[in-house]
C-alpha cells in the first residue's frame, strides 16, 4: 500500500479526496489542513507521494514544497491550485514539482497522475534515467549530448529544441508526455505561440524517425504525446 500525504486546507475537498483514494484499496492517505501541519507530518513518516495545495494559510504549498525538497529530493510532488497563472506553473516545476493540476479537477484525473508518478518513481535507476543522454529508439540511436540521431551509419543533426524534445519523449517512452510539461521544461512558457512552435518540431522528429515502422510519436487527445516503440 502506497502512503500519500495530502495537504489541503479545504476540509470538504480534503476528506473527499482522502476517502476516494483510500477506497481504491491501495493508498494510505494522511490529510493535513495547512502547510505547517504538512511539514510536521512529512518529517514524522515516510511517504511515496505528496499532493500539496498551493493556496494555504500559515505556509503556502510552494514554500512547503521547497522545504520538503531540502529534506527529500526524490519524493514525487503534485501541486494543486485554483490559480492557472503561467508563473505558478513555472514555479511548480522550478521547485522540483513532478506534476501540476488546476482546480477544479476530476478526481479520476488526479488518480491517473498519481499512478503515473508512482510508476515512474518505482522504476529502477530513476536518477540514472533522468541524467541519461544515450537512447536506443528502435533502429535509431539518439545521442542527446551530440544532438545526433544515427541509423545504419546515417546521421541526422538536431537543433537544440528538437534534441530537448526528443529526450523528454525518450524519458517518457511508451508513456504520456503532457503538452504542458514539455512546454514548461523546454520553452518555460506554455503560451499558444510556443505550442505551435513545438508542433513544428514534433513534425520534424516524426520525419526523422519515419524509416522504422516500430517507432511512432502519437498525439494523445487532450493530454499530450507518446513515443511508442514496439
Buried (B, 14 or more C-beta within 10 A) or exposed (E): EBEBBBBBBBEEBBEEBBEBBBEEEEBBBBBBBBBBBBBEBBEEEEBBBBBBBBBBEBBBBBBBBBBBBEEBEEBBBBBBBEEEEBEBBBBBBEBBBBBBBBBEEEEEEBBEBBBBBBEBBEEEEEEEEEEEEEBEBBBBBBBBEBBBBBBEEEEBEBEEBBBBBBBBBBBBEEBBBBBBBBBBBBBEBBEEEBBEBBEEBBEBBEEBBEEBEEBBBEEEEEBBBBBBBE
